[in-house]
C-alpha cells in the first residue's frame, strides 16, 4: 500500500481480508434479518450504526501508518474513557455530588481507561499510578458487578506486577482499602450490600437478567439462521408478554444483558458467525505481530494496552450491550488493532 509517498507494508494480509469478509457478512446479516423482523424500520437504523463503526475502523486502519499516529488514537481512546470518571470527580470536588452516593460512577469507562494505563505502569510512568488509582476508586464505587467481573484480569496483572517488584506500593493500597472498609461506615455498607445482592440469585435484578437471557434464547430458536431482526429483541419481548420478570418501565430499551446472546437472537447464526470472524481476524492481527515489534518499546506499550482493552471489552459486552459511546470505543479499538497488520514507517526509530 502506498500512502503520501511512504510504503506501508501490510505483512499480515489474512487478518485484513478476514476482517473485510466479516464486515460484509455482518452487514448483510443485518439486512437479511429484516425478513423476520416485526419492526423493519429499526433494522435500517441498526445497519447505519454498524456501517458507521466499520467505516471509522477502516479509516483509522488507512490513516495510521506510524507509531506517532497510533499514539494519538491510543490517547484519544484513553481520554474518551477517562472523561467519564473525571467529570464525576469534578462534580464531587465542587460539591455537586456526594462521593458515597449510590452508583455515582459509571463502571466500564474507568475500567477501559485502566487497561490502557497498565502498560504505562509497567513502563514505570509515575503519572500512570495516580490516574490508575482514580480509575480503581471509580470502578469500586460504581457498584457495577459487570465492571467488577471484567476488571479481574486487569487487577490480576497489576497485582502480579506490583508483587514482583513494587511490594511496598501493593501493601499501601491494600492497607488503604482495608482501612476504608473498617473506618468509613458508608463505604462498608455500600460494598457489603452490593456484594450480597449480586450473589443472591433470587434478587430482582438477577431474576430479570436470567429471564431476559431465557427469552433471547427462545427468540433464537424461533429463527436460528437469520434471527428475529436487528434491534427487534424489545419487540419480541413485548410480544412474548412475560412482564413478571421485568423491573424497568421502559421495555423498548431492554436487551438480554449479553451482546453475544443478543446477536444470536437478532441476527441468528449468520450474524453471530460473521462477528466471530471479525473477532478472530483482530486476534490474528495481534498474534502475528507479537514478535515483529518486540524491539520497539513504544510499540510494545500500545500493543499490550490495546490487547488488554480488547479482552476486557469483550468481557464487558458479554455482560451488557453495545450502545452510544461503546460504539465509538469499538470503532477506535477495531481500527487500532487492525493497524498491527502493517509495518509502520517510523518503527525503526522507536
Secondary structure, DSSP 4 states (H G I P E B T S, - for coil): -EETTEE-EE--HHHHHHHHHHHHHHHHHHHHHTTT-SS-HHHHHHHHHHHHHHHHHHHHHHH--SHHHHHHHHHHHHHHHHHHHHHHHHHHHTTSS-TTSTT-S-SHHHHHHHHHHHHHHHTT-HHHHHHHHHHHHHHHHTT-HHHHHHTHHHHHHHHHHHHHH-HHHHHHHHHHHHHHHHH-HHHHHHHHHHHHHHH-TTSHHHHHHHHHHHHHHHHHHHSTTT-S-TT-HHHHHHHHT-GGG---S-GGG---S-HHHHHHHHHHHHHHHHHHHHHHHHHHHHHHTTTTTTT-HHHHHHHHHHHHHHHHHHHHHTTS---THHHHHHHHHHHHHHGGGEE-TTGGG-
